Amino acid sequence: MTTPAFPNGFSSWQKTHFEVVEVLCYIRGLDETKQPKSFAEMIDRTATEEMYELALSLTNKYEEQ
């Protein structure tokens, strides 16, 4: 994994990354059943390495534009 260059500064990159992750979580939630989850089930959900890499890649692409 490469280290981001932060072309617009770290604060901008961090805000963009937060937004990207929020959207990915929302999209993932659309695919799941509509049943409410318990607190324990919500905590047990973890991101995969692929989702992490996707969020990082999308953040870096957006920040470079």
C-alpha positions in Angstrom: 0.0 0.0 0.0 1.3 3.4 -0.9 1.3 6.4 1.5 -1.0 9.2 0.3 0.7 12.4 -0.8 -2.0 14.6 0.7 -2.0 17.1 -2.2 -4.6 19.3 -0.5 -3.3 18.8 3.0 -4.0 16.1 5.5 -7.2 17.7 6.9 -8.8 17.7 3.4 -7.7 14.1 2.8 -9.1 13.0 6.2 -12.5 14.7 5.5 -12.7 13.1 2.0 -11.8 9.7 3.4 -14.5 10.0 6.0 -17.1 10.9 3.4 -16.0 8.0 1.1 -16.2 5.5 4.0 -19.6 6.8 5.0 -21.0 6.3 1.4 -19.5 2.8 1.2 -21.1 1.8 4.5 -24.4 3.2 3.3 -24.2 1.2 0.0 -23.3 -1.9 1.9 -26.3 -1.4 4.1 -28.6 -1.3 1.1 -27.6 -4.8 0.1 -28.3 -6.2 3.6 -31.7 -7.3 4.9 -33.8 -4.5 6.4 -34.0 -6.3 9.7 -32.6 -4.1 12.6 -29.4 -5.4 14.0 -28.6 -5.7 17.7 -25.7 -3.6 19.1 -23.5 -6.7 19.4 -24.1 -7.6 15.7 -23.3 -4.0 14.6 -20.0 -4.0 16.6 -19.1 -7.4 15.2 -19.2 -6.2 11.6 -15.8 -5.4 10.3 -14.5 -4.0 7.0 -12.6 -6.3 4.7 -9.2 -5.5 3.4 -10.7 -5.0 0.0 -13.1 -2.4 1.3 -10.3 -0.7 3.1 -8.2 -0.6 -0.1 -11.2 0.7 -2.1 -11.9 3.5 0.3 -8.2 4.5 0.3 -8.0 4.4 -3.5 -11.2 6.4 -4.0 -10.0 9.0 -1.5 -6.6 9.4 -3.2 -8.2 9.6 -6.6 -10.6 12.3 -5.5 -7.9 14.4 -3.7 -5.6 14.2 -6.7 -8.2 15.9 -9.0 
